[in-house]
Amino acid sequence: MRTELTVNEFLYATFKIAYECDGFILLQRRPRIECRDGFSVSCQADKGTYCEPRKNLVNEYAKVELGFPSEADDLISSYAYGGENPTDTVYGYVPVEIVDALISKHGGFERSLWLRTKRMYRKRKYGM
């Protein structure tokens, strides 16, 4: 039985509308991914970010946007959008397999984030 979350499960569970009016939707930013070794990174995927598909709530994203990691990492360096400081930039269209490998490399999701996200995922996906 698989116990670790995938980045797609994290994105699905943490999708939240902050404001909606006359067809306009403003999404709440998802929380940073925090890993067990202290590494953290912003991970976003929606209509207004560098992801595929460029849509709001979908079950499976192929590529996502990362941003402002707590430290540089070779797994994502080739996706950086410039800048001299790898912790102060955005990483666009990063394949989810790379993001899952990045999270795994840093020990997986931090335990309390893992538990909260797993509960949110089950509630949204299965009504549990």
ZINOR-V791073 format. One record per pair of residues at least 24 apart in sequence whose C-alpha atoms are under 7 Angstrom apart, sorted by the first residue. I is the first residue (numbers start at 1). J is the second residue. D is the distance in whole Angstrom. If there is no record, write none. Layout:
i | j | d
I | J | D
I | J | D
This chain:
i | j | d
6 | 100 | 6
7 | 96 | 7
7 | 99 | 7
7 | 100 | 6
8 | 60 | 6
8 | 61 | 6
9 | 121 | 7
10 | 117 | 6
12 | 57 | 7
12 | 59 | 7
12 | 121 | 7
13 | 117 | 6
13 | 120 | 5
13 | 121 | 4
13 | 124 | 7
15 | 57 | 7
34 | 109 | 6
34 | 110 | 5
35 | 103 | 7
35 | 106 | 6
35 | 107 | 6
35 | 108 | 5
35 | 109 | 4
35 | 110 | 4
36 | 106 | 6
36 | 107 | 5
36 | 108 | 6
36 | 109 | 6
36 | 110 | 4
37 | 106 | 6
37 | 107 | 6
39 | 70 | 6
39 | 71 | 7
39 | 106 | 6
40 | 69 | 6
40 | 70 | 5
41 | 66 | 7
41 | 67 | 6
41 | 68 | 6
41 | 69 | 4
41 | 70 | 6
42 | 66 | 5
42 | 67 | 5
42 | 68 | 6
42 | 69 | 7
43 | 67 | 7
50 | 92 | 5
50 | 93 | 5
51 | 92 | 7
51 | 93 | 5
52 | 93 | 7
62 | 95 | 6
62 | 96 | 6
63 | 93 | 5
63 | 94 | 5
63 | 95 | 4
63 | 96 | 5
64 | 92 | 7
64 | 93 | 5
64 | 94 | 5
64 | 95 | 6
64 | 96 | 7
65 | 91 | 6
65 | 92 | 5
65 | 93 | 6
65 | 94 | 6
66 | 90 | 6
66 | 91 | 5
66 | 92 | 6
67 | 91 | 6
75 | 102 | 7
